[in-house]
């Protein structure tokens, strides 16, 4: 079972490197954004596998933190791509 977990961890790490290639060489900005979001998911998977391998629950907080940061980053980048600004200022006041 431990060998299977190590193989899964290596596959996830290889996927992260493939996604990093897509972030730097992506044909368009939305493709790069999706790759960044997928890197966040892969990081969560890798940390979960490491937590299982080391038989500890310490990394659960790290997983939650990365998930929250990944979600906020994806939403802000999407809003920036769509509207050109992240924080809208009220122009009437």
Phi, psi and omega per residue, in radians:
X1 nan -0.686 3.136
X2 -1.134 -0.642 3.115
X3 -1.106 -0.706 3.106
X4 -1.082 -0.713 3.122
X5 -1.134 -0.713 3.106
X6 -1.138 -0.699 3.110
X7 -1.115 -0.746 3.097
X8 -1.072 -0.719 3.124
X9 -1.112 -0.722 3.106
X10 -1.126 -0.699 3.115
X11 -1.133 -0.723 3.117
X12 -1.111 -0.725 3.118
X13 -1.120 -0.695 3.073
X14 -1.120 -0.649 3.078
X15 -1.117 -0.664 3.110
X16 -1.092 -0.734 3.108
X17 -1.132 -0.665 3.071
X18 -1.116 -0.686 3.103
X19 -1.220 -0.604 3.063
X20 -1.084 -0.651 3.064
X21 -1.069 -0.729 3.135
X22 -1.166 -0.589 3.115
X23 -1.141 -0.740 -3.086
X24 -1.445 -0.548 -3.078
X25 -1.962 0.220 -3.073
X26 -1.016 2.523 -3.120
X27 -1.246 -0.481 -3.127
X28 -2.491 2.912 -3.125
X29 -1.144 -0.742 3.081
X30 -1.059 -0.604 3.078
X31 -1.106 -0.705 3.110
X32 -1.166 -0.649 3.111
X33 -1.134 -0.750 3.110
X34 -1.133 -0.658 3.102
X35 -1.144 -0.682 3.088
X36 -1.118 -0.705 3.101
X37 -1.137 -0.714 3.117
X38 -1.161 -0.574 3.070
X39 -1.109 -0.687 3.077
X40 -1.057 -0.753 3.117
X41 -1.145 -0.707 3.127
X42 -1.168 -0.642 3.080
X43 -1.110 -0.718 3.088
X44 -1.078 -0.747 3.117
X45 -1.111 -0.744 -3.135
X46 -1.123 -0.745 -3.142
X47 -1.187 -0.628 3.073
X48 -1.109 -0.723 3.100
X49 -1.137 -0.704 3.101
X50 -1.117 -0.677 3.103
X51 -1.098 -0.680 3.094
X52 -1.202 -0.725 -3.114
X53 -1.137 -0.685 -3.124
X54 -1.562 -0.008 3.108
X55 0.907 0.922 3.131
X56 -2.347 2.710 3.080
X57 -1.833 0.103 -3.090
X58 -1.122 -0.593 -3.031
X59 -1.371 -0.079 -3.137
X60 -1.106 -0.688 3.099
X61 -1.145 -0.626 3.110
X62 -1.143 -0.708 3.117
X63 -1.082 -0.779 3.128
X64 -1.109 -0.708 3.129
X65 -1.117 -0.784 3.128
X66 -1.147 -0.657 3.118
X67 -1.110 -0.760 3.128
X68 -1.141 -0.786 -3.134
X69 -1.136 -0.673 3.115
X70 -1.127 -0.736 3.125
X71 -1.123 -0.811 -3.136
X72 -1.105 -0.722 3.118
X73 -1.116 -0.730 3.138
X74 -1.140 -0.756 3.140
X75 -1.132 -0.754 -3.126
X76 -1.195 -0.701 3.094
X77 -1.127 -0.692 3.122
X78 -1.103 -0.745 3.121
X79 -1.149 -0.661 3.117
X80 -1.147 -0.714 3.129
X81 -1.143 -0.699 -3.078
X82 -1.276 -0.823 -3.000
X83 -1.919 -0.275 -3.139
X84 1.547 -0.065 3.073
X85 -2.581 2.651 -3.092
X86 -1.640 -0.832 -3.138
X87 -1.857 2.088 3.132
X88 -1.515 2.309 3.101
X89 -1.743 2.474 3.113
X90 -1.294 2.078 -3.060
X91 -1.523 -0.158 -3.106
X92 -1.479 -0.322 -3.101
X93 -1.852 nan nan
